[in-house]
Amino acid sequence: KFYFAAGFFIFYEMARGVQRPALFGYFNNFIGSEKRATILSFVITATWLGGAIGLITLGWVARKFSIEISWMLASIILLFSIAPLLSLKRKTISGIITDSYR
C-alpha cells in the first residue's frame, strides 16, 4: 500500500515539474509581450489559490479516508490539468510552424 501511494506521489511531483515550464513556454510563444505579464500573473494567482484549496481538500480526504487515497486523487487531478498541455500540437502562426510546447 505504501509503495502504491509513493508511486502516485512521485508521479505527482514529476507532473508538477513539467506543468509550469510547458505552460509558460506556450505563453511565451503565442502571447504578445504586452499581455503576457498580465496573463502569467493571473495564472500564478490561480495556481496558488488552487493549491491552497487543494491542500485543504486533500488534507480532509487524507483524514477521512487515507493518505494513499489523497495522493492518488492529487495525481489524478494533476493528470487532468496537464493533459491539455500534452495534447498541444504543432501550430502555424503567421506562416511559421512552431512547436507549441517549447
ABEGO torsion letter per residue (X at the ends): XAAAAAAAAAAAAAAAAAAAAAAAAAAAAABBAAAAAAAAAAAAAAAAAAAAAAAAAAAAAAAABBAAAAAAAAAAAAAAAAAAAAABBBBBBGGBBBBAAX
